[in-house]
């Protein structure tokens, strides 16, 4: 099978192109796509518990910790103890963080509008259904590695 015939090749190449486009836009405003995605996942009014951000983004907590430190140093966020659970910390956006979040949201909206100008609603519905099926395949594969099939010892002569 040629790489152009594989599903993952097309997903990866499309994501890399999107990521490059987002990074170019973010760089014009002195931040990165990764920071933009973190900003989008922080509630602008109530803040967001630090422990909730990584799962929302599919990241490891360690990776996010470094990124939050950088964002705090750049003045995009600040941390405050949770008023209800004093053991927990909430992440809040500063005014510059809110501006960069707005830029991120606007960039995503503009890209999606441009896609929707080129792709019909029916094509998008099929696209989304295909991605749901791909995600189901991935979930099943991950479940297999966590709970592998038990083999019949007699069948395999073990």
Protein Blocks (a to p, Z undefined) as FASTA:
>chain_A
ZZklpmklmmmmmmmmmmmmmmmmmmmnopafklmmmmmmpcfklopafklmmmmnopaf
klmmmmmmmmmmnopaccdddfklmmbccddddfklmmmmmmmmmmmmmmmmmmmmmpcf
klmmmmmmmmmmmmmmmmmmmmmmmmgcdddfklnoZZ
